[in-house]
Amino acid sequence: MIYTCYEMIRDCRADQAEGWSYFVSQYVPVIRKLLAHYAPQRAGDAALLERILTAAKKPESSLFQSLEPAPERWFVAELRQNVLAELDAPAAEVEIDLETAGNALAPLTLVEKQTAWIETMRYDAKETGAMMRMAPATVEKIREKASELVRAAVPTWRRGILGENGMALGREAAAAGTPDCMGAKIFLDILDGRTTWSGRDEMERHVNSCWHCIDRFCRMVEVVEMLRGVQPLSEAEAAPLRRVLGVKMERPSLWRRLAGKA
């Protein structure tokens, strides 16, 4: 019998050991991958990892509050937000806020805005090209166009300004949602090819002027790549982290252990 992310969310909401054990073994590797990308200098920080895990288990955590269809990618996108919330936003040499950046980038198409926004997520042209299914040279051209638009809109500018302000811009965008904003399922349907042309057109009319939804769409694109090749923890790696969460797994009965050896 296969134990799924959907069942894990259900069991973690009920504070069941099986859910938390699965969370540790399957998603600590994702947390480590996120830290390696967004805070490489802290990728091996055991105290930070423990803080992220204990924050996830707090009743006020948003991580296990929803059971949407196709939950794993939604769950990992929310996990990403939880991980980044534990990191300090580095100070940028030249600051730019979301309103200024959004107004500057308004002439771009939706795909161009996504390509520019993924720069705030610290992905280079080659990595972004893989996510957006375009050549790295095309990514570079779009980002040069975006850079010139931003340059014309601010009194002080430097190359890489979007990337340097990325974490702060992401937090602004995440907090800028409205009742009209799209749910994660809509973006997943598009990525999976399940949406109609009319449905996509309706989505684009809203998303093209909504940086909250552009950010969310880009997070879903990121998650697809983030999950590639992730391997669960071994029992030896998972056991001490389960103890951090106070998870006690029952030992299987003697007959079950013997049956497992058969």
N, C-alpha and C positions, 0 to 999 in steps of 0.2 A: 504493500500500500504506500502510495506517494504522499508525503507530507508537504503541503504547499505554503507559499507565502500568505495566501488568504487565511489558511488555518492558523499560521503563526500569529497573524494580527489578532485573530479572534482569541487565541489562547493567551497572548500577552495582555490583552485588555482584561482578561479574567485572572491575570497574574498566575498563570500555570507554568510550571517548570519547563515543560516540553517546548512551549513557545519561546521562552527566554533562552533556552539552550540552543534552539534552532537559530534564533537571532544572532547569538554570539558566533556560532560556527559558520553561518552563511554570510553575515553582513559585517562582521569586524574586518574581513579582507577588503570590503568596499570602503569602509571608513579609512583604512590604511591607504588605500589607493587615492582617496580624496585628499588626505593629508599630504601624501607625497606630491600631489599636483599643486594644491593651494598653499601649503606651508611646508615645503621640503625640508627646511631646517628643523622642523618639529615632527617629522615623520616617525621618529623612533621614541617620541616622548610618551613614556608609559603613563605618567600622571595625567596627561591630556587625554589619552585614550580612555582611562578610567573615568575621568570627568564627563566625557561624552556619553559613556555607557550609563553612568548613574543618572545623568540628566534625562536620558531617554526613558528611564524607568519611573521617573517622578510622575505623580498623577496629573500634573498640569501640562505634561508634554503633549504636543499635538501629533506625535509620530504614529500613535495607534488609535486615533480617534475616528478613522473612516474605513469603510470596507467597499471601495469602488470596484467596478469590474476591472479585469486585468490589473490587479493591484501591485504586482512587483515593481514595475517601472515607476508607478505613482509613488510607491513606498520609498524607493531609492531616491527619487527626486526630493521627497520630504526629508529623508535621512541626510541628504546633502545640505539642506538648509539648516538642520540641527547641528551638523558638524561645523559649518561655517559660522554659526552663531557663537561658537566657543572660541573663535579666532578674532584677534584684533585686526581692524582694518588699517593697513599701513598708511602712513601719511604720504600724500602725493606732493611732489615738488610744485606742481601747478594743479590746483583743484578745479573741478568742474562738477556742477550738479546735474541732476536728471533733467530738469526743465530746460536748461541751456543745451545740453547734449541732444535731447529729444527734438527741440526746435531746429537745431542745426542739421540734424539728420532727416528731417521731415521729407525732403525731396526724393529720398531713396525709395526703391521698391521694397516690398516685404522681405524678399530673399536677401537683398542688399543690407537691409537693417539687421537681419539675423546674422549675416556674415560679419558686420561691424560689431554687433553686440557680443558675439562669441570672443572677440578680442578682449572684452572686459573680463572674460572668464579665463584668460591667460592661455589661450590656445594659439599656437602659431599657424602660419598659412597652410602647412602640410597637414597638421592635425584637423584644422577647420575644414580643409578640402575633403578629408575623409568623412567628416560628419555631414557636410552639406552636399556631398556627391558632386564636387566640382574640382577643377584643377587648381593646385596651389597658386599658379600664376593668376588665375581669375580672382582668387581670394585677395591676393596682393593688390590687384587693380581696384577692386571694390573698396578695400581699406584705404588705399591712397585717395580715392574719391571722397570717402567719409572723412578722412583726415583734413582734406582741404576745406570741406564744409565746416568742420569744427574750427579750423584755423581762422576762417572768415567771421566766426560768430563770437570769438572771445578776445579780450584785450591782451591776454598773455597765453602763449601756446608753446607746447613742445611735442615733439614726435613721441608717440606712445601714450598720450594723455589719457585715452580711454582705458588702456590696460592698467595704468598706474592708479586710476580711480575706480577700478573694477569692482572691488568689494563694496565700497560705499555706494556706487551706482546700483549694484545688485540689490542692496538692502533697501534703497529708495524705491526701486521698481517693485520689489516684493510687497512693500507696504502701500502701494498705490492702486490696489485693486478696487473695482467698483462692482455693483450688482450685475452689470452687463458683461463682466469678464467671463471668459470661457473656462470650462472645467478641463481637467487633465485628459479625460477620455476623448475629447474632440481632437486634441493634438496627437494622441496615440492612434486614433483612427486614421488620421492623415498619414502618419509615419508608416502605418501598416497597410495603407492602400484601401481602407474600408469606407472612405467617405465619397460622396457624389460630387460632381462638379459644382452643383448648386450649393451644396453644403460647404464646400471649400470657399466658394465666392462669398458666402455669407460670413464665414469665419474671417476671411481676409479683410472685409470691409471694417470689421471691428478691430482686429489685431493690428492692422497697418498703422493705426493712430494710438495704440495702447501699449506703452512700454512694459506694463505689468504682464500683459499676455505675450509680448515678444520675449521677455525674460523667461516666462514659464515654458514657452515653446522651445526655446534654446536649451533649457534645463532638460526637457524630455529628449531632445536630440543628443545631449551630452550623456544622458543615462544609458541610451542604447549602446554607445561606445564604451561607457564605464563598466558595463556588465560583461563585456567580452573577455573571456579567458580567466575570469575570477574563479579561484579554487577555494573550497571551504577549509577551515582550520582543521588540523589534526586534533585528536583527543587531547594530546599533551599540551597543545597550544590553547585549546578552548577551556580546559579545566580551571586554570587560575582566573580566567576572566569570568567564568560562571560564578566563582566565589566572590568576585567583586560585586556582583549583582545579588548575592545571597541565594543563588539557585542551587538547590540540592536535588540531584537526580537519584531516584530510587535505583538500587542495585537490582538487576534482574534475578528472578528466582533461580535456584540451582538447576531445575529441569530446563528452564529457558536457556541458561548458559550452556548446558550440556547439548541441548538441541542445536544451539548455534554452532557448536563444534562439529556436529554430525555432517 
